[in-house]
Amino acid sequence: MNAEEILHIFPQAVRGRFRMAAEKAEGLQEIRFAVGRPVRVIMEEGEFFLRNTGKLTRIIAEDCWILQEKEMAQFLDHVCSYSRYAYEEDIRQGFLTVPGGHRIGIAGQVILKEDGGIKNMKYISYANIRISHEIPGAAGLLMPYLYEKGRILNTILIGPPLSGKTTVLRDMIRQLSYGGGAHRGRQVAVVDERSEIAGSYMGIPGNDLGLRTDILDSCPKSLGMLLLVRSMAPEVIAVDEIGGKRDADAILEIIRCGCSVIATMHGSCMEEMKERGIPETLFDCVVLLERRGREGEPFSILKRDGEGYDR
C-alpha cells in the first residue's frame, strides 16, 4: 500500500487535501465523512480533523473542512465509477470495496421492501473509509498455537473493533497457504462476505492470501462455507466476523466433514460467544486480542482441554 493508492479513492478535485494523511498510510486506519461536519482522520495515535489545506489538527479549527452535500455526492459517484446503478447491491448492503481492498461503509435513508428487507439506500450522508492493511508477519506469534499433531486447530480470534482481527486473520491465511519450516502449505478456502479479507475488486484479490487459497467473494458465510467444502475440498476454511447460530451450524457441519476452521468475532470475552448462540466447544483455540497473555504476548490464548479451556 502506498500514498497514491489511497489518494485514488477520492475525486481528483479534492485528492490533494488527503496527501498528508495518505503519506502516513501505515498508521492510517479510517477517514470519516458526514455531511455538515468536519472530515475526521483516524490514525494509530488518535483522531485528527482535516483542514482545507490538507493539514491535520487535533482540535476543530476555523479552517477545518466541513463536508458539503455536493462533495459527498461527488465522492459516491467517483467510487461507483459514475454508475450507482451498477453498485446497487453493494449500496444495499451498506458498503463498497475499492481497489486495494479498502472498504467504504455508508449510511443514509433506507428504502424497505414489502417484506421488510432493505431494497436500497438514498440520501447517503455518512461514509467510513476503512484502510486495509496487509502486514506480513502479523500472525507470527500466533502461528505455533495453530498446529497440534499435524492438524490445524479450529481457532477463533475475538477482539473489539480496530483490534487487528482481520489483519491477523489475513496473515494466518497467507502463512497457512504458503507453508514454511516444518509445516507444509495447506489448501485454504476463504468466504469473504464483505470483500475485506482478500480485498477483491471485480473478482481480483488485492491482498496476498497465499499460493493455495481459493476465495468466495460477497457470499453469506453460512452458505459459502458449505459451498466451498463441497466444491473446493479445502483443508482449512477461514471467515471473518461470525455472528450467530446460523454461522455456528455451518461451522459444525464443515468440522464434521474433516475441515478445520479459523474465524473472527467482535467481542471482548468468551462469554459473548454463548450470548450469540455459538457453542464454545466448536473451537479448540480461542485468541483474545488486546488482552495480554502470561508471557507478555499482545494477546491471551486459551486451548480446550476436555470440556474446558486452559490458558
ChimeraX commands (.cxc) that place a marker at each C-alpha (Angstrom):
marker #1 position 0.00,0.00,0.00 radius 0.5
marker #1 position 1.24,3.46,-0.87 radius 0.5
marker #1 position 0.01,7.05,-0.77 radius 0.5
marker #1 position -1.12,7.08,-4.42 radius 0.5
marker #1 position -3.37,4.06,-3.89 radius 0.5
marker #1 position -5.17,5.85,-1.07 radius 0.5
marker #1 position -5.37,9.15,-2.94 radius 0.5
marker #1 position -7.15,7.44,-5.86 radius 0.5
marker #1 position -10.07,6.64,-3.56 radius 0.5
marker #1 position -11.03,10.31,-3.81 radius 0.5
marker #1 position -12.12,12.52,-6.73 radius 0.5
marker #1 position -9.34,14.44,-8.45 radius 0.5
marker #1 position -10.72,17.80,-7.26 radius 0.5
marker #1 position -10.12,17.03,-3.56 radius 0.5
marker #1 position -7.32,14.50,-3.79 radius 0.5
marker #1 position -4.65,16.98,-2.70 radius 0.5
marker #1 position -6.33,17.52,0.67 radius 0.5
marker #1 position -5.62,13.90,1.61 radius 0.5
marker #1 position -1.95,13.79,0.62 radius 0.5
marker #1 position -0.60,14.44,4.10 radius 0.5
marker #1 position -2.82,11.72,5.60 radius 0.5
marker #1 position -2.06,9.30,2.76 radius 0.5
marker #1 position 1.68,9.73,3.22 radius 0.5
marker #1 position 1.17,8.29,6.72 radius 0.5
marker #1 position -0.54,5.25,5.23 radius 0.5
marker #1 position 0.92,2.70,7.64 radius 0.5
marker #1 position -0.71,4.42,10.62 radius 0.5
marker #1 position -3.90,5.45,8.82 radius 0.5
marker #1 position -6.98,3.50,9.94 radius 0.5
marker #1 position -10.11,5.39,8.89 radius 0.5
marker #1 position -11.33,8.54,7.18 radius 0.5
marker #1 position -14.86,9.53,8.20 radius 0.5
marker #1 position -17.25,11.70,6.21 radius 0.5
marker #1 position -20.51,13.22,7.47 radius 0.5
marker #1 position -22.36,15.94,5.60 radius 0.5
marker #1 position -22.20,19.22,7.53 radius 0.5
marker #1 position -19.45,18.01,9.85 radius 0.5
marker #1 position -15.64,18.18,9.86 radius 0.5
marker #1 position -13.81,15.43,7.97 radius 0.5
marker #1 position -12.10,13.18,10.53 radius 0.5
marker #1 position -8.93,11.13,10.08 radius 0.5
marker #1 position -8.30,8.24,12.48 radius 0.5
marker #1 position -4.62,7.36,12.94 radius 0.5
marker #1 position -2.89,4.93,15.27 radius 0.5
marker #1 position -2.08,7.88,17.54 radius 0.5
marker #1 position -5.66,9.12,17.68 radius 0.5
marker #1 position -8.28,11.26,15.95 radius 0.5
marker #1 position -7.50,14.29,13.79 radius 0.5
marker #1 position -9.57,16.82,11.86 radius 0.5
marker #1 position -8.67,17.66,8.28 radius 0.5
marker #1 position -8.08,21.30,7.39 radius 0.5
marker #1 position -8.88,22.75,3.97 radius 0.5
marker #1 position -5.13,22.92,3.36 radius 0.5
marker #1 position -4.74,19.17,3.99 radius 0.5
marker #1 position -3.01,19.64,7.34 radius 0.5
marker #1 position -4.18,17.62,10.33 radius 0.5
marker #1 position -5.20,19.11,13.66 radius 0.5
marker #1 position -6.39,17.59,16.92 radius 0.5
marker #1 position -8.87,20.44,17.50 radius 0.5
marker #1 position -11.75,21.77,15.39 radius 0.5
marker #1 position -10.22,24.87,13.84 radius 0.5
marker #1 position -11.97,27.58,11.77 radius 0.5
marker #1 position -10.41,26.25,8.56 radius 0.5
marker #1 position -11.43,22.62,9.08 radius 0.5
marker #1 position -13.04,21.05,6.03 radius 0.5
marker #1 position -16.80,20.84,6.62 radius 0.5
marker #1 position -18.12,18.31,4.13 radius 0.5
marker #1 position -20.87,19.61,1.83 radius 0.5
marker #1 position -23.72,17.57,0.39 radius 0.5
marker #1 position -22.46,18.01,-3.18 radius 0.5
marker #1 position -18.99,16.83,-2.14 radius 0.5
marker #1 position -20.46,13.64,-0.69 radius 0.5
marker #1 position -22.37,13.09,-3.95 radius 0.5
marker #1 position -19.19,13.62,-5.98 radius 0.5
marker #1 position -17.31,11.16,-3.76 radius 0.5
marker #1 position -20.01,8.47,-4.16 radius 0.5
marker #1 position -20.14,8.97,-7.92 radius 0.5
marker #1 position -16.37,8.57,-8.07 radius 0.5
marker #1 position -16.18,5.33,-6.05 radius 0.5
marker #1 position -19.14,3.92,-8.04 radius 0.5
marker #1 position -17.37,4.72,-11.33 radius 0.5
marker #1 position -20.19,7.18,-12.10 radius 0.5
marker #1 position -22.79,4.40,-12.23 radius 0.5
marker #1 position -24.50,3.97,-8.89 radius 0.5
marker #1 position -26.97,1.58,-10.51 radius 0.5
marker #1 position -24.11,-0.88,-11.14 radius 0.5
marker #1 position -23.28,-0.77,-7.43 radius 0.5
marker #1 position -26.87,-1.02,-6.21 radius 0.5
marker #1 position -26.32,-4.37,-4.47 radius 0.5
marker #1 position -23.24,-3.07,-2.63 radius 0.5
marker #1 position -25.10,0.08,-1.58 radius 0.5
marker #1 position -27.99,-2.06,-0.34 radius 0.5
marker #1 position -25.57,-3.97,1.89 radius 0.5
marker #1 position -24.07,-0.73,3.21 radius 0.5
marker #1 position -20.53,-0.91,1.91 radius 0.5
marker #1 position -18.38,-0.54,-1.18 radius 0.5
marker #1 position -14.96,-2.07,-1.82 radius 0.5
marker #1 position -12.38,-0.18,-3.87 radius 0.5
marker #1 position -9.02,-1.24,-5.37 radius 0.5
marker #1 position -6.52,-2.13,-2.67 radius 0.5
marker #1 position -9.16,-3.83,-0.54 radius 0.5
marker #1 position -10.19,-0.63,1.22 radius 0.5
marker #1 position -13.82,-0.72,2.35 radius 0.5
marker #1 position -16.24,2.19,2.45 radius 0.5
marker #1 position -19.15,1.85,4.83 radius 0.5
marker #1 position -22.12,4.09,4.05 radius 0.5
marker #1 position -25.29,5.20,5.82 radius 0.5
marker #1 position -28.31,7.27,4.88 radius 0.5
marker #1 position -32.06,6.76,4.42 radius 0.5
marker #1 position -33.03,3.13,3.87 radius 0.5
marker #1 position -35.70,2.11,1.36 radius 0.5
marker #1 position -37.51,-1.02,2.54 radius 0.5
marker #1 position -39.04,-3.85,0.56 radius 0.5
marker #1 position -42.59,-5.02,1.22 radius 0.5
marker #1 position -41.22,-7.96,3.21 radius 0.5
marker #1 position -39.22,-5.64,5.45 radius 0.5
marker #1 position -35.82,-6.27,3.85 radius 0.5
marker #1 position -33.57,-3.49,2.61 radius 0.5
marker #1 position -34.19,-2.57,-1.03 radius 0.5
marker #1 position -31.77,0.33,-1.41 radius 0.5
marker #1 position -30.39,3.43,0.27 radius 0.5
marker #1 position -30.76,7.10,-0.63 radius 0.5
marker #1 position -29.67,10.45,0.79 radius 0.5
marker #1 position -26.34,8.90,1.75 radius 0.5
marker #1 position -24.79,11.36,4.18 radius 0.5
marker #1 position -22.19,9.30,6.04 radius 0.5
marker #1 position -19.16,7.31,4.93 radius 0.5
marker #1 position -16.41,5.49,6.78 radius 0.5
marker #1 position -13.37,4.70,4.65 radius 0.5
marker #1 position -11.55,1.84,6.36 radius 0.5
marker #1 position -7.98,1.48,5.18 radius 0.5
marker #1 position -6.93,-2.11,4.55 radius 0.5
marker #1 position -3.55,-3.08,5.97 radius 0.5
marker #1 position -1.66,-6.07,4.68 radius 0.5
marker #1 position 1.07,-6.80,7.25 radius 0.5
marker #1 position 3.14,-9.93,6.51 radius 0.5
marker #1 position 4.14,-11.49,9.81 radius 0.5
marker #1 position 1.22,-10.00,11.79 radius 0.5
marker #1 position 0.24,-13.53,12.90 radius 0.5
marker #1 position 3.80,-14.69,13.53 radius 0.5
marker #1 position 3.47,-15.07,17.31 radius 0.5
marker #1 position 0.18,-16.96,16.95 radius 0.5
marker #1 position 1.12,-19.46,14.26 radius 0.5
marker #1 position 2.75,-22.05,16.59 radius 0.5
marker #1 position -0.52,-22.33,18.54 radius 0.5
marker #1 position -2.48,-23.30,15.42 radius 0.5
marker #1 position -0.81,-26.69,14.95 radius 0.5
marker #1 position -1.30,-29.83,17.00 radius 0.5
marker #1 position -0.13,-33.28,15.92 radius 0.5
marker #1 position -0.11,-32.30,12.27 radius 0.5
marker #1 position -3.59,-30.76,12.14 radius 0.5
marker #1 position -4.84,-27.18,12.21 radius 0.5
marker #1 position -6.83,-26.39,15.34 radius 0.5
marker #1 position -10.27,-24.85,14.98 radius 0.5
marker #1 position -9.48,-21.30,16.10 radius 0.5
marker #1 position -11.44,-18.13,16.80 radius 0.5
marker #1 position -9.99,-14.63,17.20 radius 0.5
marker #1 position -12.09,-12.39,19.47 radius 0.5
marker #1 position -11.50,-8.67,19.75 radius 0.5
marker #1 position -13.15,-5.23,19.66 radius 0.5
marker #1 position -13.21,-3.03,16.54 radius 0.5
marker #1 position -9.74,-1.90,15.37 radius 0.5
marker #1 position -8.01,-4.63,17.42 radius 0.5
marker #1 position -6.48,-6.09,14.23 radius 0.5
marker #1 position -8.64,-9.22,13.87 radius 0.5
marker #1 position -8.88,-9.08,10.09 radius 0.5
marker #1 position -5.22,-8.13,9.66 radius 0.5
marker #1 position -4.11,-11.10,11.77 radius 0.5
marker #1 position -6.58,-13.46,10.06 radius 0.5
marker #1 position -5.33,-12.35,6.65 radius 0.5
marker #1 position -1.73,-13.19,7.60 radius 0.5
marker #1 position -2.75,-16.52,9.16 radius 0.5
marker #1 position -4.35,-17.48,5.84 radius 0.5
marker #1 position -1.26,-16.41,3.91 radius 0.5
marker #1 position 1.14,-18.38,6.14 radius 0.5
marker #1 position -1.04,-21.49,6.20 radius 0.5
marker #1 position -1.35,-21.40,2.42 radius 0.5
marker #1 position 2.34,-20.94,1.65 radius 0.5
marker #1 position 3.59,-23.16,4.48 radius 0.5
marker #1 position 7.08,-22.90,5.87 radius 0.5
marker #1 position 9.58,-24.60,8.11 radius 0.5
marker #1 position 8.21,-27.91,9.36 radius 0.5
marker #1 position 4.71,-27.17,8.09 radius 0.5
marker #1 position 3.55,-27.87,4.54 radius 0.5
marker #1 position 1.28,-25.48,2.70 radius 0.5
marker #1 position -2.42,-26.13,3.20 radius 0.5
marker #1 position -5.34,-25.80,0.82 radius 0.5
marker #1 position -7.30,-22.86,2.26 radius 0.5
marker #1 position -10.72,-21.53,1.27 radius 0.5
marker #1 position -11.95,-18.08,2.28 radius 0.5
marker #1 position -15.54,-16.89,2.48 radius 0.5
marker #1 position -15.09,-13.14,2.10 radius 0.5
marker #1 position -18.63,-11.89,2.63 radius 0.5
marker #1 position -17.69,-8.20,2.70 radius 0.5
marker #1 position -14.65,-8.34,0.38 radius 0.5
marker #1 position -12.48,-7.28,3.31 radius 0.5
marker #1 position -10.11,-10.21,3.80 radius 0.5
marker #1 position -8.88,-10.57,0.24 radius 0.5
marker #1 position -9.82,-7.06,-0.80 radius 0.5
marker #1 position -11.22,-8.33,-4.10 radius 0.5
marker #1 position -12.18,-5.78,-6.72 radius 0.5
marker #1 position -14.05,-7.16,-9.73 radius 0.5
marker #1 position -13.01,-10.66,-8.69 radius 0.5
marker #1 position -9.28,-9.95,-8.35 radius 0.5
marker #1 position -7.85,-10.09,-4.79 radius 0.5
marker #1 position -5.90,-7.04,-3.72 radius 0.5
marker #1 position -4.16,-8.85,-0.86 radius 0.5
marker #1 position -1.80,-11.82,-0.93 radius 0.5
marker #1 position -3.62,-14.73,0.71 radius 0.5
marker #1 position -1.16,-17.35,-0.44 radius 0.5
marker #1 position -0.46,-19.84,-3.19 radius 0.5
marker #1 position -3.10,-22.41,-2.23 radius 0.5
marker #1 position -6.04,-20.18,-1.34 radius 0.5
marker #1 position -9.45,-20.08,-3.06 radius 0.5
marker #1 position -11.72,-17.09,-2.42 radius 0.5
marker #1 position -15.51,-16.91,-2.50 radius 0.5
marker #1 position -16.35,-13.22,-2.60 radius 0.5
marker #1 position -19.55,-11.43,-1.48 radius 0.5
marker #1 position -21.29,-14.60,-0.30 radius 0.5
marker #1 position -23.01,-15.05,3.09 radius 0.5
marker #1 position -20.75,-17.02,5.40 radius 0.5
marker #1 position -23.21,-19.77,6.31 radius 0.5
marker #1 position -23.89,-20.54,2.65 radius 0.5
marker #1 position -20.33,-20.02,1.43 radius 0.5
marker #1 position -18.66,-22.33,3.92 radius 0.5
marker #1 position -20.83,-25.30,2.89 radius 0.5
marker #1 position -20.44,-24.47,-0.79 radius 0.5
marker #1 position -16.64,-24.42,-0.54 radius 0.5
marker #1 position -16.48,-27.73,1.33 radius 0.5
marker #1 position -18.41,-29.37,-1.50 radius 0.5
marker #1 position -16.71,-27.63,-4.41 radius 0.5
marker #1 position -13.07,-26.89,-3.48 radius 0.5
marker #1 position -12.09,-29.63,-0.99 radius 0.5
marker #1 position -10.23,-27.30,1.40 radius 0.5
marker #1 position -8.24,-28.38,4.45 radius 0.5
marker #1 position -8.96,-25.06,6.18 radius 0.5
marker #1 position -11.83,-22.59,5.82 radius 0.5
marker #1 position -11.41,-19.00,7.02 radius 0.5
marker #1 position -14.21,-16.50,7.70 radius 0.5
marker #1 position -14.39,-13.05,9.27 radius 0.5
marker #1 position -16.87,-11.85,11.90 radius 0.5
marker #1 position -19.16,-14.79,12.55 radius 0.5
marker #1 position -22.42,-13.63,14.02 radius 0.5
marker #1 position -24.71,-16.28,15.45 radius 0.5
marker #1 position -26.38,-19.66,15.33 radius 0.5
marker #1 position -26.63,-19.89,11.54 radius 0.5
marker #1 position -22.87,-19.43,11.18 radius 0.5
marker #1 position -22.25,-21.80,14.10 radius 0.5
marker #1 position -24.37,-24.54,12.49 radius 0.5
marker #1 position -22.42,-24.21,9.23 radius 0.5
marker #1 position -19.10,-24.36,11.10 radius 0.5
marker #1 position -20.18,-27.51,12.93 radius 0.5
marker #1 position -21.13,-29.13,9.62 radius 0.5
marker #1 position -17.79,-28.42,7.97 radius 0.5
marker #1 position -15.86,-29.60,11.04 radius 0.5
marker #1 position -17.79,-32.88,10.78 radius 0.5
marker #1 position -16.54,-33.07,7.18 radius 0.5
marker #1 position -12.96,-33.04,8.48 radius 0.5
marker #1 position -12.16,-29.42,7.59 radius 0.5
marker #1 position -10.55,-27.02,10.08 radius 0.5
marker #1 position -11.97,-23.54,10.67 radius 0.5
marker #1 position -10.37,-20.21,11.51 radius 0.5
marker #1 position -12.79,-17.38,12.31 radius 0.5
marker #1 position -13.04,-13.98,13.95 radius 0.5
marker #1 position -15.75,-12.41,16.10 radius 0.5
marker #1 position -16.39,-8.94,17.51 radius 0.5
marker #1 position -16.22,-9.04,21.30 radius 0.5
marker #1 position -14.08,-8.87,24.39 radius 0.5
marker #1 position -14.59,-12.23,26.09 radius 0.5
marker #1 position -15.67,-15.84,25.53 radius 0.5
marker #1 position -19.00,-15.25,27.28 radius 0.5
marker #1 position -20.14,-13.27,24.24 radius 0.5
marker #1 position -19.94,-16.44,22.14 radius 0.5
marker #1 position -22.64,-18.04,24.27 radius 0.5
marker #1 position -24.80,-14.91,24.06 radius 0.5
marker #1 position -24.75,-15.19,20.26 radius 0.5
marker #1 position -25.55,-18.90,20.20 radius 0.5
marker #1 position -22.02,-20.02,19.33 radius 0.5
marker #1 position -21.01,-23.09,21.40 radius 0.5
marker #1 position -17.54,-22.84,22.96 radius 0.5
marker #1 position -16.97,-26.47,22.03 radius 0.5
marker #1 position -16.78,-25.53,18.33 radius 0.5
marker #1 position -13.25,-24.21,18.80 radius 0.5
marker #1 position -10.08,-25.81,20.12 radius 0.5
marker #1 position -8.29,-22.49,20.47 radius 0.5
marker #1 position -9.58,-19.05,21.49 radius 0.5
marker #1 position -7.43,-15.96,20.98 radius 0.5
marker #1 position -8.43,-12.79,22.85 radius 0.5
marker #1 position -6.85,-9.79,21.17 radius 0.5
marker #1 position -5.98,-6.70,23.20 radius 0.5
marker #1 position -5.65,-8.86,26.30 radius 0.5
marker #1 position -2.09,-9.73,27.16 radius 0.5
marker #1 position -1.07,-13.28,27.97 radius 0.5
marker #1 position 1.23,-14.51,30.72 radius 0.5
marker #1 position 4.32,-14.39,28.54 radius 0.5
marker #1 position 3.77,-10.76,27.59 radius 0.5
marker #1 position 2.35,-11.51,24.13 radius 0.5
marker #1 position -0.12,-8.91,22.80 radius 0.5
marker #1 position -2.94,-11.46,23.15 radius 0.5
marker #1 position -4.32,-14.04,25.54 radius 0.5
marker #1 position -4.78,-17.58,24.26 radius 0.5
marker #1 position -6.88,-20.42,25.63 radius 0.5
marker #1 position -6.90,-24.03,24.45 radius 0.5
marker #1 position -9.68,-26.50,25.08 radius 0.5
marker #1 position -8.76,-29.33,27.41 radius 0.5
marker #1 position -11.59,-31.82,27.75 radius 0.5
marker #1 position -14.74,-29.78,28.42 radius 0.5
marker #1 position -13.00,-26.57,29.46 radius 0.5
marker #1 position -10.24,-24.17,28.40 radius 0.5
marker #1 position -6.76,-23.75,29.82 radius 0.5
marker #1 position -4.55,-20.71,29.37 radius 0.5
marker link #1:1,2 radius 0.2
marker link #1:2,3 radius 0.2
marker link #1:3,4 radius 0.2
marker link #1:4,5 radius 0.2
marker link #1:5,6 radius 0.2
marker link #1:6,7 radius 0.2
marker link #1:7,8 radius 0.2
marker link #1:8,9 radius 0.2
marker link #1:9,10 radius 0.2
marker link #1:10,11 radius 0.2
marker link #1:11,12 radius 0.2
marker link #1:12,13 radius 0.2
marker link #1:13,14 radius 0.2
marker link #1:14,15 radius 0.2
marker link #1:15,16 radius 0.2
marker link #1:16,17 radius 0.2
marker link #1:17,18 radius 0.2
marker link #1:18,19 radius 0.2
marker link #1:19,20 radius 0.2
marker link #1:20,21 radius 0.2
marker link #1:21,22 radius 0.2
marker link #1:22,23 radius 0.2
marker link #1:23,24 radius 0.2
marker link #1:24,25 radius 0.2
marker link #1:25,26 radius 0.2
marker link #1:26,27 radius 0.2
marker link #1:27,28 radius 0.2
marker link #1:28,29 radius 0.2
marker link #1:29,30 radius 0.2
marker link #1:30,31 radius 0.2
marker link #1:31,32 radius 0.2
marker link #1:32,33 radius 0.2
marker link #1:33,34 radius 0.2
marker link #1:34,35 radius 0.2
marker link #1:35,36 radius 0.2
marker link #1:36,37 radius 0.2
marker link #1:37,38 radius 0.2
marker link #1:38,39 radius 0.2
marker link #1:39,40 radius 0.2
marker link #1:40,41 radius 0.2
marker link #1:41,42 radius 0.2
marker link #1:42,43 radius 0.2
marker link #1:43,44 radius 0.2
marker link #1:44,45 radius 0.2
marker link #1:45,46 radius 0.2
marker link #1:46,47 radius 0.2
marker link #1:47,48 radius 0.2
marker link #1:48,49 radius 0.2
marker link #1:49,50 radius 0.2
marker link #1:50,51 radius 0.2
marker link #1:51,52 radius 0.2
marker link #1:52,53 radius 0.2
marker link #1:53,54 radius 0.2
marker link #1:54,55 radius 0.2
marker link #1:55,56 radius 0.2
marker link #1:56,57 radius 0.2
marker link #1:57,58 radius 0.2
marker link #1:58,59 radius 0.2
marker link #1:59,60 radius 0.2
marker link #1:60,61 radius 0.2
marker link #1:61,62 radius 0.2
marker link #1:62,63 radius 0.2
marker link #1:63,64 radius 0.2
marker link #1:64,65 radius 0.2
marker link #1:65,66 radius 0.2
marker link #1:66,67 radius 0.2
marker link #1:67,68 radius 0.2
marker link #1:68,69 radius 0.2
marker link #1:69,70 radius 0.2
marker link #1:70,71 radius 0.2
marker link #1:71,72 radius 0.2
marker link #1:72,73 radius 0.2
marker link #1:73,74 radius 0.2
marker link #1:74,75 radius 0.2
marker link #1:75,76 radius 0.2
marker link #1:76,77 radius 0.2
marker link #1:77,78 radius 0.2
marker link #1:78,79 radius 0.2
marker link #1:79,80 radius 0.2
marker link #1:80,81 radius 0.2
marker link #1:81,82 radius 0.2
marker link #1:82,83 radius 0.2
marker link #1:83,84 radius 0.2
marker link #1:84,85 radius 0.2
marker link #1:85,86 radius 0.2
marker link #1:86,87 radius 0.2
marker link #1:87,88 radius 0.2
marker link #1:88,89 radius 0.2
marker link #1:89,90 radius 0.2
marker link #1:90,91 radius 0.2
marker link #1:91,92 radius 0.2
marker link #1:92,93 radius 0.2
marker link #1:93,94 radius 0.2
marker link #1:94,95 radius 0.2
marker link #1:95,96 radius 0.2
marker link #1:96,97 radius 0.2
marker link #1:97,98 radius 0.2
marker link #1:98,99 radius 0.2
marker link #1:99,100 radius 0.2
marker link #1:100,101 radius 0.2
marker link #1:101,102 radius 0.2
marker link #1:102,103 radius 0.2
marker link #1:103,104 radius 0.2
marker link #1:104,105 radius 0.2
marker link #1:105,106 radius 0.2
marker link #1:106,107 radius 0.2
marker link #1:107,108 radius 0.2
marker link #1:108,109 radius 0.2
marker link #1:109,110 radius 0.2
marker link #1:110,111 radius 0.2
marker link #1:111,112 radius 0.2
marker link #1:112,113 radius 0.2
marker link #1:113,114 radius 0.2
marker link #1:114,115 radius 0.2
marker link #1:115,116 radius 0.2
marker link #1:116,117 radius 0.2
marker link #1:117,118 radius 0.2
marker link #1:118,119 radius 0.2
marker link #1:119,120 radius 0.2
marker link #1:120,121 radius 0.2
marker link #1:121,122 radius 0.2
marker link #1:122,123 radius 0.2
marker link #1:123,124 radius 0.2
marker link #1:124,125 radius 0.2
marker link #1:125,126 radius 0.2
marker link #1:126,127 radius 0.2
marker link #1:127,128 radius 0.2
marker link #1:128,129 radius 0.2
marker link #1:129,130 radius 0.2
marker link #1:130,131 radius 0.2
marker link #1:131,132 radius 0.2
marker link #1:132,133 radius 0.2
marker link #1:133,134 radius 0.2
marker link #1:134,135 radius 0.2
marker link #1:135,136 radius 0.2
marker link #1:136,137 radius 0.2
marker link #1:137,138 radius 0.2
marker link #1:138,139 radius 0.2
marker link #1:139,140 radius 0.2
marker link #1:140,141 radius 0.2
marker link #1:141,142 radius 0.2
marker link #1:142,143 radius 0.2
marker link #1:143,144 radius 0.2
marker link #1:144,145 radius 0.2
marker link #1:145,146 radius 0.2
marker link #1:146,147 radius 0.2
marker link #1:147,148 radius 0.2
marker link #1:148,149 radius 0.2
marker link #1:149,150 radius 0.2
marker link #1:150,151 radius 0.2
marker link #1:151,152 radius 0.2
marker link #1:152,153 radius 0.2
marker link #1:153,154 radius 0.2
marker link #1:154,155 radius 0.2
marker link #1:155,156 radius 0.2
marker link #1:156,157 radius 0.2
marker link #1:157,158 radius 0.2
marker link #1:158,159 radius 0.2
marker link #1:159,160 radius 0.2
marker link #1:160,161 radius 0.2
marker link #1:161,162 radius 0.2
marker link #1:162,163 radius 0.2
marker link #1:163,164 radius 0.2
marker link #1:164,165 radius 0.2
marker link #1:165,166 radius 0.2
marker link #1:166,167 radius 0.2
marker link #1:167,168 radius 0.2
marker link #1:168,169 radius 0.2
marker link #1:169,170 radius 0.2
marker link #1:170,171 radius 0.2
marker link #1:171,172 radius 0.2
marker link #1:172,173 radius 0.2
marker link #1:173,174 radius 0.2
marker link #1:174,175 radius 0.2
marker link #1:175,176 radius 0.2
marker link #1:176,177 radius 0.2
marker link #1:177,178 radius 0.2
marker link #1:178,179 radius 0.2
marker link #1:179,180 radius 0.2
marker link #1:180,181 radius 0.2
marker link #1:181,182 radius 0.2
marker link #1:182,183 radius 0.2
marker link #1:183,184 radius 0.2
marker link #1:184,185 radius 0.2
marker link #1:185,186 radius 0.2
marker link #1:186,187 radius 0.2
marker link #1:187,188 radius 0.2
marker link #1:188,189 radius 0.2
marker link #1:189,190 radius 0.2
marker link #1:190,191 radius 0.2
marker link #1:191,192 radius 0.2
marker link #1:192,193 radius 0.2
marker link #1:193,194 radius 0.2
marker link #1:194,195 radius 0.2
marker link #1:195,196 radius 0.2
marker link #1:196,197 radius 0.2
marker link #1:197,198 radius 0.2
marker link #1:198,199 radius 0.2
marker link #1:199,200 radius 0.2
marker link #1:200,201 radius 0.2
marker link #1:201,202 radius 0.2
marker link #1:202,203 radius 0.2
marker link #1:203,204 radius 0.2
marker link #1:204,205 radius 0.2
marker link #1:205,206 radius 0.2
marker link #1:206,207 radius 0.2
marker link #1:207,208 radius 0.2
marker link #1:208,209 radius 0.2
marker link #1:209,210 radius 0.2
marker link #1:210,211 radius 0.2
marker link #1:211,212 radius 0.2
marker link #1:212,213 radius 0.2
marker link #1:213,214 radius 0.2
marker link #1:214,215 radius 0.2
marker link #1:215,216 radius 0.2
marker link #1:216,217 radius 0.2
marker link #1:217,218 radius 0.2
marker link #1:218,219 radius 0.2
marker link #1:219,220 radius 0.2
marker link #1:220,221 radius 0.2
marker link #1:221,222 radius 0.2
marker link #1:222,223 radius 0.2
marker link #1:223,224 radius 0.2
marker link #1:224,225 radius 0.2
marker link #1:225,226 radius 0.2
marker link #1:226,227 radius 0.2
marker link #1:227,228 radius 0.2
marker link #1:228,229 radius 0.2
marker link #1:229,230 radius 0.2
marker link #1:230,231 radius 0.2
marker link #1:231,232 radius 0.2
marker link #1:232,233 radius 0.2
marker link #1:233,234 radius 0.2
marker link #1:234,235 radius 0.2
marker link #1:235,236 radius 0.2
marker link #1:236,237 radius 0.2
marker link #1:237,238 radius 0.2
marker link #1:238,239 radius 0.2
marker link #1:239,240 radius 0.2
marker link #1:240,241 radius 0.2
marker link #1:241,242 radius 0.2
marker link #1:242,243 radius 0.2
marker link #1:243,244 radius 0.2
marker link #1:244,245 radius 0.2
marker link #1:245,246 radius 0.2
marker link #1:246,247 radius 0.2
marker link #1:247,248 radius 0.2
marker link #1:248,249 radius 0.2
marker link #1:249,250 radius 0.2
marker link #1:250,251 radius 0.2
marker link #1:251,252 radius 0.2
marker link #1:252,253 radius 0.2
marker link #1:253,254 radius 0.2
marker link #1:254,255 radius 0.2
marker link #1:255,256 radius 0.2
marker link #1:256,257 radius 0.2
marker link #1:257,258 radius 0.2
marker link #1:258,259 radius 0.2
marker link #1:259,260 radius 0.2
marker link #1:260,261 radius 0.2
marker link #1:261,262 radius 0.2
marker link #1:262,263 radius 0.2
marker link #1:263,264 radius 0.2
marker link #1:264,265 radius 0.2
marker link #1:265,266 radius 0.2
marker link #1:266,267 radius 0.2
marker link #1:267,268 radius 0.2
marker link #1:268,269 radius 0.2
marker link #1:269,270 radius 0.2
marker link #1:270,271 radius 0.2
marker link #1:271,272 radius 0.2
marker link #1:272,273 radius 0.2
marker link #1:273,274 radius 0.2
marker link #1:274,275 radius 0.2
marker link #1:275,276 radius 0.2
marker link #1:276,277 radius 0.2
marker link #1:277,278 radius 0.2
marker link #1:278,279 radius 0.2
marker link #1:279,280 radius 0.2
marker link #1:280,281 radius 0.2
marker link #1:281,282 radius 0.2
marker link #1:282,283 radius 0.2
marker link #1:283,284 radius 0.2
marker link #1:284,285 radius 0.2
marker link #1:285,286 radius 0.2
marker link #1:286,287 radius 0.2
marker link #1:287,288 radius 0.2
marker link #1:288,289 radius 0.2
marker link #1:289,290 radius 0.2
marker link #1:290,291 radius 0.2
marker link #1:291,292 radius 0.2
marker link #1:292,293 radius 0.2
marker link #1:293,294 radius 0.2
marker link #1:294,295 radius 0.2
marker link #1:295,296 radius 0.2
marker link #1:296,297 radius 0.2
marker link #1:297,298 radius 0.2
marker link #1:298,299 radius 0.2
marker link #1:299,300 radius 0.2
marker link #1:300,301 radius 0.2
marker link #1:301,302 radius 0.2
marker link #1:302,303 radius 0.2
marker link #1:303,304 radius 0.2
marker link #1:304,305 radius 0.2
marker link #1:305,306 radius 0.2
marker link #1:306,307 radius 0.2
marker link #1:307,308 radius 0.2
marker link #1:308,309 radius 0.2
marker link #1:309,310 radius 0.2
marker link #1:310,311 radius 0.2
view
